[in-house]
Structures are given as C-alpha cells and as structure tokens.
Amino acid sequence: MRAMDRFLSPPRRWAGAVAGLLLWAEAGLGQGALPPAYSPPAKVTVADVTVEGNSSTPSQRILGHVKTRVGNELSRDAVSEDVRRVTEAGLVANVSVRTVPVAGHPDQVKVVFVVAERAGKIQDIVYNGAKHLKPDELNTLTGLKKGAPLIPWQNQEACRRISEKYWEQGRPFAQVDLVEGKNPADTRVVFQITEGPKVRIKDIDFTGNAFVSKGVLATHIHSSRKVLGLFGGKFNRTLVELDASGLEEYYKSYGFHDVKVRPEVRRDGDDDVTVVFHLHEGPQYRVAGRPQITGAGKELSNELVNALPRLAPGATYSQATVDGDIGRIKEYYGLTGRDVRVRTEVFHPDDKQGFCQVQYVVEERPPARVGEVKIIGNDVTQEHVIRRQLEGIEPGQILQFPALRVAERNLARLNIFEATPEKHPTVEVLDREGDSEYKDVLVRVDETRTGSLLFGVGVNSDAGLSGSIVFNERNFDITRFPTSFDDFMSGRAFRGAGQELRVEAVPGTVAQRYSAMFREPFLFDSPYSLTVGGYYYTRRYDEYDESRLGARIGLGRKLNDKWTANVNARVENVSISNVPFFAPSDFQSVLGDNFQVGLSAGVTRDTRDSFLRPTEGSQLTLSAEQILGDHNFPIFSADYNQYFTTYQRNDNSGRHVLAYHGNVSWAGANTPVYERFYAGGFRSMRGFQYRGISPDVNGFKTGGDFMLQNSLEYQIPILANEHLFAVAFVDSATVERRLALKDYRVSAGFGFRFVVPMLGPVPIALDFGFPISKTDADKTQVFSFWLGFFH
C-alpha cells in the first residue's frame, strides 16, 4: 500500500477521488508497505487544516467554507462536502486535498486543501525597454493576447522566450524581468527588458585537448569568430551550449566516455566576447574482450551472428565501428525477412580500468513479406521511375530490410528528389510492429527543382578564357509534350521520366564547344542506359585549326557495384584548316574535311571512396575503338588510378593521400595527326605546355602513336577544415611515333588546392612544375591551373 499524497482531485472527479481515499489505514503510515504485525488505529483525527496555492485569496476566507476541524475524526464524506462548498463559492478554479502524517502519531494527520486560483483577464501587455523587437513580434513570440486569461506561469515562460530571442540575435547579456503578471489577481503583464549590446565572438579557444588539435575541434562547432573584425561571429548562448554538447558526443564516439566540456564566455570589451571550451577528456576506453550479442539465436545461428561484429578486443572504442556492427547484424537478419531492433550497452568493469565491455542486444521479430507498395510525393515524376529503384521490394517477396536502405540510396542518387539530411527519400515499413505476415511499404519522395540554366566564366592554362551557358534538365521526358499552356507554367511539360537533357554553349578565346546530349538511364526499364548527342567543337592549335561536327550514341550497363561496361559509336567530320604551306605532310594530308566513324567498347572498375577527393580505392578503365572512313585505324587505351591513405588524424580526418595515375595508349600506324597522342599540361604532365611533348618535325608537333604516362602526387591538408591542401608531385611521360621508350620526360613540382565553398566542392588547383628530363624540342611551362584534385 502507498501513502495518500493526493486525497481529492478536482470537483468534476469528486466521486473517483473520494472513493480512492484510504483514510485511517494510510494516514498514519506514510509511504511503504504495512509492517506484518501492524494493525491500523481505530480512528484517525485531524491535527491541522491548512490551505496551499493561494496568493490573492486569504486562507481564512477559504477555510470559512470548510467544516473539517482540528480534533475531528477524519471523514471521507465530510472532506468531499468541503471540496464541493469551496468550489461552489467560486473563490478558486480548482481544489484538491492531500493528507500529511504526523511524525510519532500514527493516529493523526494534517489535511491540506491545495487550490488553484481563478485567473483574471489580461487588460494590457507592456514591453518596457524593447528597441530591437516590435510589440507585434513580441506578442507572436510570447503568445499573449489582451482579453486572454492571465496565467502567471505562462508569463514567466514568456520571459524565457524573449530572452532566448535576444540571445539568438547575439545579445547574450539581455535580461527580461516580469514586473506585473506574477499573481493571478494582476490585470496587466509588464516586462522590463534590458537588451544589452549586440555581441560578436572575437575569438574561440579550447583548453585541455590532447586527442586532436584546436583547429580540428573548431570544425566540429557551429559558433564562429568574426572575420576581419567586421563580419560574422554573432554570439548565440544557446548555440554555444549545443556546441559543448556536440563536442562531448564527438569525443564519446572515439571512446572518451568520461569527457566533460564546459563553455566559458569572457567579456572582451563592450561588444566582443571570447568563447573558451574547457575540455576534460578523461581516458580513451579500449574494448575488453569480444563484443557479446544477446537475444540472438532464437531463429538463426548464434555463432554466425556473433561472428559479425568487427569491434576488436583491445582496440579503442569507435562509435563508427559500433554503428557498422549494428548495420551488419540488421542486414544479416533482414536478408531473411526478419526485422530486428539492436541497441548497444556499454559497461565499465571495475577490475579493468580504462576498458569497456560492449554488448549488442537484439530483439527479433518473425519473418515478413512485402504487401502493398505505396508511393507518395511524386507530383511530376512517373511512378515507374521510382519503382525500378525498389529492387527486391515487390509484393509477395520476402521483405529484405537491407533493401529498404539500398532503395533510399538509389532514389537519392537519381538527383531528382530532395536529398538533404533534413529531407530525403524514405522507404519504410508500415505497421512494423503488427502481427500480419504481409507488411505494406511506404515510399515517400519530395520532388526538387531539376532544371537549371547556368551562366559562367572559366579560365585554365590549357584552354584559355571561356564563357558558358548550360541548360540541364535531370527529370526530362522526351514523350511528355505539352497539352496546354498550363503545362508550361506548372513545369510538367517534357518532365517526369527521369531522363536527362543537357544543352551547352561554351565560347572561348582558344576553344569553343556547342553540344546537346540526351540520356535515358534505364532504357525500357532495363539495366541498360542509352546516351545520344550531337556536338560542334573548334580549337586553335599552334600548327592548325580544328573543328569537329558529329554525333554520338552509347549503350551502357552496370554489371555490379564495381564494374560497368559500354559500347559507343561516333560519326563526325573533322575539318582541318590554317595549315602553313611549309608544314609537314602529316598536316597537309588531312587538310580539309575528314569523315570518320568510330566504334568502341570499354569496361570500368571503380572502387574509389569518393568521386571528388578519393582517399582509398582505385579506378581502372579499358577501352578499344576502331575508326572507319577516310582513315582506318584502331585505338587502345588503359587508364589506372590508385589512392592510398598514408596518415590520418586520431579522428580519421586530415588524410594524407598518395595518388598514382598511369595511362598507356596505342594507335595504328595510319592514325591521322588530329587523333594522335600528345602530352603536357595540368591533367597530363605538369612543367610542360599543353601538347608540348610530342615527336617533332621541323618545329611542328606531329603527335605519336604510343603514349605512356605515370604520375605520383602526395596531398596534405593544411587547414583543419580541409579547404586548403598542399601537393607535391612527380610526373613522367613519353610520346613516341611508334611503340618504343626513347625520350622519357620527368618533371617535379608542388601546388595548392583551394576549396571555396560558394563556388562548389571542386577545388581550384594551382601547380608549379619543373622539368627534370626533357628534349630540346619540348615546350615547357612552369605554372598551370585547373579545377580538380587529380585526374
């Protein structure tokens, strides 16, 4: 039995409350169970009668309606009648009763009438001292309105909201006091506001950190210092507190389970503060023994399940590894249609200081099958475009839960739906906890803007200055002709099939390019892709001018998660002009128009961990092409890139990367000069001009039928946020008229990569290359610049 803390509830629940009272049996005992030998007293008497919760109504006025008196025997009916009389008198809004045992007197209790006073009406709202927030803004913020009930606790909450709003504006010393509105009898709500100065963060510092540098820690907070003493750096007290919590979570993910982070704000003049995060890292825990899995083995082999974790004994605790283990356990069960919940429990054994024991707790559910697949959110995109990404999620199939996450990634990669952490495609099971064998699946997408018209200006050391006008539609539908003017206005015309259309015009001082490309990524809903396009291209070289007018068609197939294959055909006319009369016959023989058809096939194996800046993995591309027409010749090429991480910070960031690039290409003896190989330039061999390496005839670069290139580049991040890199490289290459290795060139140098967030994730590359081995006919160039990391 429990002590009676609440004797009576509000009047509308009198009967239930009174019936629940255990008057004399519990009044003298308080909390806890009755002793075995205890017998309740014959009667319980009232030792005192008091009132709580009243501020504007005198206690005596309330007690004047109460018949329960000191010395009387406690009566359930009498107390119930007292509550009714007080309520009907209209003195308060709410009444409840509790009894308090008298220490040392098991037969006596104190009776307390707990009241809630009736609120008055708000007749006026005053914000004294508010200069940077208007009354309408403040009323919206507080939710207060004239004529509404005056509730003191809501007014106190309004004070907090106003203070937080000023803190968000960068006024950490703002203070808001409630002058009137504390008592239910008040008729006005008056706030006294001291806004204080608008403060910026002059500096951010960290103390006590040994795990990683201050610069790395700065990348894990959202607060920032002002730039050049003028811009940014708005101080937000709430954000600083969230930063401290975020730093603790960051440390805990690497095994610092006892970490504490205390933020300190130091006044630095009238309008500046310095924020200091004081860290107590504590020990970095290691894993004691192999992680255990409990709850497994009911349906599947316990030994197999326990073989899944990769968190190794003796290794430092890693949340990323733990999350990976959980994912593998879920995937293992999910492949058989079993939905499981997996939670992590971390213990710290007393006999092993600095070690922790990790346990995965599995909750199994019976196998399930796919019921109905429902799709919502696709206003323009055709449903089959979405369904073809739901591989393994079809009605009647075993519900493989890992396929849900794969489907989400596939939908995000289409780049036609919102794909941010806050809003992205989701594939979820409805009624996940239900007993039905068939589970409906809901696919939710949010369409995003897929068309763009971009204007830009570019420059690089190989192609000079150029402008660009690019129209791109990633959710094109070549068959969706408009049926009304509204189709154009609503953006439904020629949209919805997941196809891509790209049209670009790139005029320039040295080269020009005009092209149109259409791509169907899933031809007839098959795993094959179709690409067709046309182009017109001109380029001015030292020896001649070249223009190409042609068309391409390609068929691709993704073989698995690593390999892709493709076949392509091109039909083009290559026009060569402005050839000096004294140029070698290699140029004279192709003067004018040259018609050709190229048939090619290729395969690519890609295991890189990133497209923009790979740090692990490799990419291999093999291709072969046969050219027919005015000139008949074959072209073979092999291109290989490999990436190694040689060093990284304790938190796996700041990776030093050694990158290797190799290329070998060969063409037939009848290859015309405009299809031969040349080396030199940023993406070929730095330290030499674009096409500056080639067989030479009387000062004319005639190109070669064989080319071999090798490059090593070492990348080191300079800034903790990885927006600036230093690189060192060694490039080497040869271009020969026939298959041979005679004049092998070597260059070395250094450079920088700048990532400018407002210009996108691709860095600006600046390199300085210095030839070590070259021929007299080679054309050198120390400085080169481009966009990108490495090939």
DAHUSUL-V372609 format. One record per residue. N is the residue number from 0. RES is the residue in one small letter. PHI is phi in radians with two decimals (none if undefined). OMEGA is omega in whole degrees, 0 to 359 (* if undefined). Layout:
n: (N/N)
res: (RES/RES)
phi: (PHI/PHI)
omega: (OMEGA/OMEGA)
This chain:
n: (0/1/2/3/4/5/6/7/8/9/10/11/12/13/14/15/16/17/18/19/20/21/22/23/24/25/26/27/28/29/30/31/32/33/34/35/36/37/38/39/40/41/42/43/44/45/46/47/48/49/50/51/52/53/54/55/56/57/58/59/60/61/62/63/64/65/66/67/68/69/70/71/72/73/74/75/76/77/78/79/80/81/82/83/84/85/86/87/88/89/90/91/92/93/94/95/96/97/98/99/100/101/102/103/104/105/106/107/108/109/110/111/112/113/114/115/116/117/118/119/120/121/122/123/124/125/126/127/128/129/130/131/132/133/134/135/136/137/138/139/140/141/142/143/144/145/146/147/148/149/150/151/152/153/154/155/156/157/158/159/160/161/162/163/164/165/166/167/168/169/170/171/172/173/174/175/176/177/178/179/180/181/182/183/184/185/186/187/188/189/190/191/192/193/194/195/196/197/198/199/200/201/202/203/204/205/206/207/208/209/210/211/212/213/214/215/216/217/218/219/220/221/222/223/224/225/226/227/228/229/230/231/232/233/234/235/236/237/238/239/240/241/242/243/244/245/246/247/248/249/250/251/252/253/254/255/256/257/258/259/260/261/262/263/264/265/266/267/268/269/270/271/272/273/274/275/276/277/278/279/280/281/282/283/284/285/286/287/288/289/290/291/292/293/294/295/296/297/298/299/300/301/302/303/304/305/306/307/308/309/310/311/312/313/314/315/316/317/318/319/320/321/322/323/324/325/326/327/328/329/330/331/332/333/334/335/336/337/338/339/340/341/342/343/344/345/346/347/348/349/350/351/352/353/354/355/356/357/358/359/360/361/362/363/364/365/366/367/368/369/370/371/372/373/374/375/376/377/378/379/380/381/382/383/384/385/386/387/388/389/390/391/392/393/394/395/396/397/398/399/400/401/402/403/404/405/406/407/408/409/410/411/412/413/414/415/416/417/418/419/420/421/422/423/424/425/426/427/428/429/430/431/432/433/434/435/436/437/438/439/440/441/442/443/444/445/446/447/448/449/450/451/452/453/454/455/456/457/458/459/460/461/462/463/464/465/466/467/468/469/470/471/472/473/474/475/476/477/478/479/480/481/482/483/484/485/486/487/488/489/490/491/492/493/494/495/496/497/498/499/500/501/502/503/504/505/506/507/508/509/510/511/512/513/514/515/516/517/518/519/520/521/522/523/524/525/526/527/528/529/530/531/532/533/534/535/536/537/538/539/540/541/542/543/544/545/546/547/548/549/550/551/552/553/554/555/556/557/558/559/560/561/562/563/564/565/566/567/568/569/570/571/572/573/574/575/576/577/578/579/580/581/582/583/584/585/586/587/588/589/590/591/592/593/594/595/596/597/598/599/600/601/602/603/604/605/606/607/608/609/610/611/612/613/614/615/616/617/618/619/620/621/622/623/624/625/626/627/628/629/630/631/632/633/634/635/636/637/638/639/640/641/642/643/644/645/646/647/648/649/650/651/652/653/654/655/656/657/658/659/660/661/662/663/664/665/666/667/668/669/670/671/672/673/674/675/676/677/678/679/680/681/682/683/684/685/686/687/688/689/690/691/692/693/694/695/696/697/698/699/700/701/702/703/704/705/706/707/708/709/710/711/712/713/714/715/716/717/718/719/720/721/722/723/724/725/726/727/728/729/730/731/732/733/734/735/736/737/738/739/740/741/742/743/744/745/746/747/748/749/750/751/752/753/754/755/756/757/758/759/760/761/762/763/764/765/766/767/768/769/770/771/772/773/774/775/776/777/778/779/780/781/782/783/784/785/786/787/788/789/790)
res: (m/r/a/m/d/r/f/l/s/p/p/r/r/w/a/g/a/v/a/g/l/l/l/w/a/e/a/g/l/g/q/g/a/l/p/p/a/y/s/p/p/a/k/v/t/v/a/d/v/t/v/e/g/n/s/s/t/p/s/q/r/i/l/g/h/v/k/t/r/v/g/n/e/l/s/r/d/a/v/s/e/d/v/r/r/v/t/e/a/g/l/v/a/n/v/s/v/r/t/v/p/v/a/g/h/p/d/q/v/k/v/v/f/v/v/a/e/r/a/g/k/i/q/d/i/v/y/n/g/a/k/h/l/k/p/d/e/l/n/t/l/t/g/l/k/k/g/a/p/l/i/p/w/q/n/q/e/a/c/r/r/i/s/e/k/y/w/e/q/g/r/p/f/a/q/v/d/l/v/e/g/k/n/p/a/d/t/r/v/v/f/q/i/t/e/g/p/k/v/r/i/k/d/i/d/f/t/g/n/a/f/v/s/k/g/v/l/a/t/h/i/h/s/s/r/k/v/l/g/l/f/g/g/k/f/n/r/t/l/v/e/l/d/a/s/g/l/e/e/y/y/k/s/y/g/f/h/d/v/k/v/r/p/e/v/r/r/d/g/d/d/d/v/t/v/v/f/h/l/h/e/g/p/q/y/r/v/a/g/r/p/q/i/t/g/a/g/k/e/l/s/n/e/l/v/n/a/l/p/r/l/a/p/g/a/t/y/s/q/a/t/v/d/g/d/i/g/r/i/k/e/y/y/g/l/t/g/r/d/v/r/v/r/t/e/v/f/h/p/d/d/k/q/g/f/c/q/v/q/y/v/v/e/e/r/p/p/a/r/v/g/e/v/k/i/i/g/n/d/v/t/q/e/h/v/i/r/r/q/l/e/g/i/e/p/g/q/i/l/q/f/p/a/l/r/v/a/e/r/n/l/a/r/l/n/i/f/e/a/t/p/e/k/h/p/t/v/e/v/l/d/r/e/g/d/s/e/y/k/d/v/l/v/r/v/d/e/t/r/t/g/s/l/l/f/g/v/g/v/n/s/d/a/g/l/s/g/s/i/v/f/n/e/r/n/f/d/i/t/r/f/p/t/s/f/d/d/f/m/s/g/r/a/f/r/g/a/g/q/e/l/r/v/e/a/v/p/g/t/v/a/q/r/y/s/a/m/f/r/e/p/f/l/f/d/s/p/y/s/l/t/v/g/g/y/y/y/t/r/r/y/d/e/y/d/e/s/r/l/g/a/r/i/g/l/g/r/k/l/n/d/k/w/t/a/n/v/n/a/r/v/e/n/v/s/i/s/n/v/p/f/f/a/p/s/d/f/q/s/v/l/g/d/n/f/q/v/g/l/s/a/g/v/t/r/d/t/r/d/s/f/l/r/p/t/e/g/s/q/l/t/l/s/a/e/q/i/l/g/d/h/n/f/p/i/f/s/a/d/y/n/q/y/f/t/t/y/q/r/n/d/n/s/g/r/h/v/l/a/y/h/g/n/v/s/w/a/g/a/n/t/p/v/y/e/r/f/y/a/g/g/f/r/s/m/r/g/f/q/y/r/g/i/s/p/d/v/n/g/f/k/t/g/g/d/f/m/l/q/n/s/l/e/y/q/i/p/i/l/a/n/e/h/l/f/a/v/a/f/v/d/s/a/t/v/e/r/r/l/a/l/k/d/y/r/v/s/a/g/f/g/f/r/f/v/v/p/m/l/g/p/v/p/i/a/l/d/f/g/f/p/i/s/k/t/d/a/d/k/t/q/v/f/s/f/w/l/g/f/f/h)
phi: (none/-1.99/-1.13/-1.54/-1.58/-2.24/-1.34/-2.36/-1.73/-0.93/-0.93/-1.17/-2.13/-0.94/-1.06/-1.15/-1.22/-1.15/-1.11/-1.47/-1.32/-1.92/-1.11/-1.28/-1.24/-1.90/-1.03/-1.59/-1.75/1.35/-1.45/1.93/-1.46/-1.18/-1.04/-0.99/-1.70/-1.52/-2.20/-1.14/-1.18/-1.10/-2.59/-2.04/-1.87/-1.51/-1.57/-2.84/-2.28/-2.35/-2.17/-2.25/1.64/-1.67/-2.18/-1.76/-1.80/-1.06/-1.07/-1.09/-1.16/-1.25/-1.17/-1.11/-1.73/-1.81/-1.68/-1.19/-2.16/-1.05/1.66/-1.27/-1.30/-1.15/-2.20/-1.11/-1.14/-1.18/-1.14/-1.08/-1.19/-1.04/-1.05/-1.11/-1.17/-1.10/-1.17/-1.18/-1.22/1.28/-1.33/-2.38/-1.57/-2.66/-2.41/-2.44/-2.30/-2.34/-2.00/-2.13/-1.10/-1.65/-1.03/1.41/-2.30/-1.16/-1.79/-2.28/-2.45/-1.76/-1.81/-2.07/-1.58/-1.71/-2.04/-2.10/-1.32/-1.31/-1.35/-1.47/-1.74/-1.33/-1.66/-2.77/-2.22/-2.20/-2.04/-1.37/1.59/-1.42/-1.98/-1.89/-2.31/-1.38/-0.95/-1.11/-1.12/-1.19/-1.12/-1.11/-1.17/-1.52/1.37/-1.48/-2.44/-1.13/1.58/-1.40/-1.04/-1.56/-2.05/-0.95/-1.18/-1.20/-1.20/-1.14/-1.13/-1.09/-1.01/-1.12/-1.14/-1.11/-1.03/-1.12/-1.13/-1.15/-1.09/-1.08/-1.37/1.56/-2.04/-1.23/-1.76/-1.14/-2.37/-2.20/-2.00/-1.63/-1.41/-2.25/1.95/-1.45/-1.96/-1.04/-1.39/-1.16/-1.94/-2.16/-2.01/-2.14/-1.87/-1.82/-1.91/-1.95/-1.23/1.30/-1.31/-1.40/-1.90/-2.04/-1.49/-1.38/-2.69/-2.21/-2.33/-2.31/-2.22/1.48/-1.55/-2.24/-1.15/-2.40/-1.33/-1.09/-1.09/-1.18/-1.06/-1.10/-1.36/-1.89/-2.16/-1.75/-1.17/-2.48/-1.47/-1.26/-1.75/0.99/1.25/-2.22/-1.98/1.18/1.35/-1.06/-1.51/-2.35/-1.02/-1.09/-1.12/-1.09/-1.14/-1.15/-1.06/-1.08/-1.12/-1.11/-1.13/-1.10/-1.12/-1.06/-1.15/-1.09/-1.17/-1.95/1.65/-1.57/-1.27/-1.77/-1.09/-2.32/-2.20/-2.05/-1.45/-2.22/-1.97/-1.88/-1.17/-2.26/1.62/-1.29/-2.06/-2.21/-2.38/-1.99/-1.76/-2.09/-1.75/-1.58/-1.89/-2.00/-1.19/1.28/-1.33/-1.61/-1.28/-1.86/-1.50/-1.64/1.43/-1.28/-1.00/-1.75/-2.07/-1.97/1.55/-1.56/1.67/-1.21/-2.00/-2.08/-1.11/-1.11/-1.15/-1.15/-1.12/-1.22/-1.45/-1.32/-1.08/-1.99/-1.26/-1.48/-1.03/1.56/-1.38/-1.18/-1.09/-2.35/-1.15/-1.11/-1.18/-1.07/-1.08/-1.12/-1.07/-1.07/-1.09/-1.18/-1.12/-1.10/-1.16/-1.05/-1.24/-1.09/-1.13/-1.77/1.45/-1.72/-1.62/-2.23/-1.85/-2.24/-2.13/-1.85/-2.13/-2.01/-1.98/-2.08/-1.04/-1.16/-1.55/-2.32/-1.15/1.42/-2.10/-2.35/-1.91/-1.85/-2.33/-1.79/-1.76/-1.87/-2.02/-1.53/-2.29/-1.11/-1.07/-2.39/-2.12/-1.33/-1.61/-1.49/-1.82/-1.86/-2.15/-2.33/1.71/-1.65/-1.27/-1.95/-1.19/-1.17/-1.12/-1.18/-1.09/-1.40/-1.11/-1.26/-1.62/-1.70/-1.11/1.47/-2.11/-2.27/-0.91/1.64/-1.30/-1.08/-1.35/-1.58/-1.10/-1.06/-1.14/-1.11/-1.21/-1.08/-1.10/-1.07/-1.14/-1.09/-1.14/-1.14/-1.22/-1.11/1.12/-2.09/-2.16/-1.00/-2.47/-1.92/-1.00/-1.42/-2.49/-2.73/-1.04/-2.24/-2.23/-2.30/-1.60/-1.46/0.88/-1.08/-1.59/-1.20/-1.59/-1.17/-1.21/-1.69/-1.99/-1.27/-2.06/-1.90/-1.86/-2.08/-2.24/-2.20/-1.23/-2.05/-1.24/-1.88/-1.76/-2.58/-2.23/-1.99/-2.11/-2.75/-2.30/-2.34/-2.64/-2.64/-1.32/-1.71/-2.21/1.29/-1.61/-2.59/-1.94/-2.63/-2.25/-2.25/-1.89/-2.42/-2.18/-1.59/-2.21/-1.39/-2.45/-1.19/-1.75/-1.59/-1.27/-1.19/-1.85/-2.78/-1.14/-1.12/-1.07/-1.22/-1.18/-1.52/1.37/-1.66/-1.15/0.95/-2.39/2.11/-1.78/1.30/-1.48/-2.23/-2.20/-2.32/-2.21/-2.45/-2.26/-2.24/-1.33/-2.74/-1.37/-1.99/-2.30/-2.35/-2.53/-2.31/-2.65/-2.41/-2.42/-2.12/-2.34/-1.91/-1.24/-2.35/-1.14/0.93/1.02/-1.83/-1.32/-1.60/-2.03/-2.16/-2.28/-2.31/-2.95/-2.30/-2.70/-2.37/-2.37/-2.28/-2.64/-1.77/-1.86/-1.11/-1.62/-2.90/-1.89/-2.25/-2.37/-2.27/-2.15/-2.86/-2.46/-2.28/-2.49/-2.46/-2.18/-2.12/-2.60/-1.48/-1.39/-2.80/-1.27/-2.06/-1.83/-2.31/-2.30/-2.69/-2.24/-2.44/-2.44/-2.31/-2.21/-2.69/-2.01/-1.86/-1.86/-1.96/-2.48/0.96/-1.58/-1.02/-1.14/-1.70/-1.22/-1.05/-1.10/-0.99/-1.57/-1.10/-1.29/-1.96/-1.07/1.75/-1.57/-2.35/-1.61/-2.68/-2.19/-2.03/-2.04/-2.37/-2.53/-2.78/-2.34/-2.37/-2.04/-2.29/-2.16/-1.15/-1.47/-2.75/-1.44/-1.36/-2.40/-1.12/-2.12/-2.54/1.70/-2.63/-2.48/-2.14/-2.24/-2.07/-2.54/-2.47/-2.45/-2.00/-1.74/-2.16/2.26/-1.14/-2.34/-1.98/-2.90/-1.76/-2.38/-2.14/-2.58/-2.30/-2.21/-2.41/-2.25/-2.34/-2.25/-2.24/-1.57/-1.73/-2.76/-2.65/-1.19/-1.05/-1.71/1.25/-1.71/1.08/-1.27/-1.52/-2.15/-1.75/-2.00/-2.06/-2.28/-2.34/-2.53/-2.30/-2.38/-2.48/-2.27/-1.20/-1.15/-1.60/-1.16/-1.24/-1.06/-1.36/-1.93/-1.34/-1.74/-2.40/-2.23/2.08/1.90/-1.05/-1.56/-2.22/-2.56/-1.29/1.70/-2.25/-1.17/-1.04/1.03/-1.43/-1.98/-3.06/-0.95/-2.20/-2.19/0.95/1.52/-1.74/-1.42/-1.68/1.34/-2.25/-1.65/-2.43/-2.44/-2.28/-2.29/-2.47/-2.47/-2.14/-2.36/-1.97/-1.96/-2.25/-1.24/-1.65/-1.61/-1.10/-1.44/1.04/-1.73/-2.49/-2.16/-1.90/-2.29/-2.25/-2.54/-2.32/-1.94/-2.58/-2.93/-2.54/-2.24/-2.16/-1.21/-2.31/-1.10/-2.93/-2.23/-2.00/-1.73/-1.67/-1.67/-2.42/-2.44/-2.46/3.13/-2.53/-2.94/-2.42/-2.18/-1.91/-1.78/-1.87/-0.90/-1.22/-1.74/1.82/-1.41/-1.38/-1.38/-1.49/-1.90/-2.16/-2.29/-2.12/-1.98/-2.26/-1.07/-1.83/-2.27/-2.72/-1.86/-1.13/-1.50/-1.21/-1.86/-1.75/-2.80/-1.25/-1.83/-2.50/-2.55/-2.81/-1.96/2.34/-1.56/-2.69/0.81)
omega: (181/178/181/177/181/187/181/176/181/187/182/177/183/189/181/183/183/181/181/183/171/197/189/183/185/187/183/186/185/183/177/181/177/175/184/185/186/172/186/179/182/177/179/181/181/180/181/176/182/179/176/174/181/176/182/180/181/179/182/179/178/182/177/179/183/179/177/184/177/180/178/172/181/183/179/182/182/179/178/179/177/180/181/183/180/181/181/178/177/182/183/182/188/179/170/185/172/179/181/178/176/183/178/181/184/181/181/176/170/179/182/174/181/185/171/188/180/183/174/179/177/180/181/177/185/176/180/175/180/180/186/172/181/180/180/178/181/178/176/181/185/183/181/179/175/181/178/177/178/182/186/184/176/177/177/177/178/176/181/181/179/179/182/178/177/178/178/179/181/178/187/183/177/180/181/179/177/183/176/181/178/185/180/181/180/178/179/171/184/177/172/188/170/188/184/183/172/191/175/180/179/182/175/183/178/176/176/182/175/184/177/184/176/180/178/179/180/179/182/175/181/175/181/178/180/184/179/179/186/191/174/176/180/182/177/185/180/179/178/178/176/176/179/178/178/177/177/179/178/179/181/180/177/171/178/188/182/186/174/179/180/178/177/178/181/178/182/187/183/188/183/173/170/180/180/175/179/184/166/188/186/182/173/188/173/184/179/178/182/178/180/176/179/181/179/174/179/181/184/183/179/181/179/181/181/177/184/184/178/176/190/175/180/180/175/181/180/179/179/178/178/179/177/177/180/179/180/178/179/181/180/177/186/180/179/178/181/176/182/169/179/176/183/173/182/180/177/182/180/185/180/180/179/179/177/177/183/179/176/181/185/173/184/173/182/177/181/176/181/174/178/176/183/181/177/176/182/180/183/185/179/186/183/176/179/185/181/174/183/182/180/180/180/182/178/180/171/183/179/187/175/180/178/181/177/179/178/179/179/179/179/182/177/177/176/178/175/183/176/178/182/184/183/179/178/175/186/180/176/181/185/183/183/183/183/179/182/182/175/181/179/176/182/178/174/184/180/179/185/178/179/173/188/175/181/177/180/178/172/188/181/187/176/183/179/171/181/171/187/170/182/175/186/179/186/173/186/182/185/179/180/177/179/177/180/177/177/185/182/178/180/181/178/179/169/185/178/176/180/174/180/177/183/174/184/175/181/182/181/182/175/180/176/186/173/184/175/181/173/187/179/185/182/180/177/178/180/176/180/178/175/181/175/186/171/190/175/179/178/177/180/187/185/172/183/172/180/174/185/179/179/171/183/177/182/178/174/184/176/184/181/189/170/179/180/170/186/173/175/176/185/172/180/182/180/182/179/176/179/183/181/180/179/183/178/180/181/185/182/181/183/184/178/180/179/176/180/177/186/175/181/175/179/173/186/177/181/180/179/177/185/179/180/175/176/174/184/175/179/178/177/181/177/181/174/180/178/178/179/177/180/181/176/174/177/182/174/183/184/175/179/184/180/170/183/180/174/179/181/180/176/176/177/186/168/186/171/184/177/174/177/179/173/183/179/178/182/185/182/183/179/188/184/177/181/186/176/177/181/182/190/185/180/179/183/187/179/178/174/184/180/179/183/168/188/176/179/178/177/177/187/179/182/176/180/178/175/179/174/180/171/179/179/186/180/175/180/179/181/180/176/174/177/180/168/180/171/186/169/178/176/183/169/174/185/179/176/181/184/175/182/184/184/183/179/174/178/180/182/180/182/175/180/174/178/187/183/179/179/186/182/186/171/185/175/183/175/182/184/181/176/178/181/176/181/184/182/177/185/179/186/189/175/179/187/171/176/179/187/173/*)
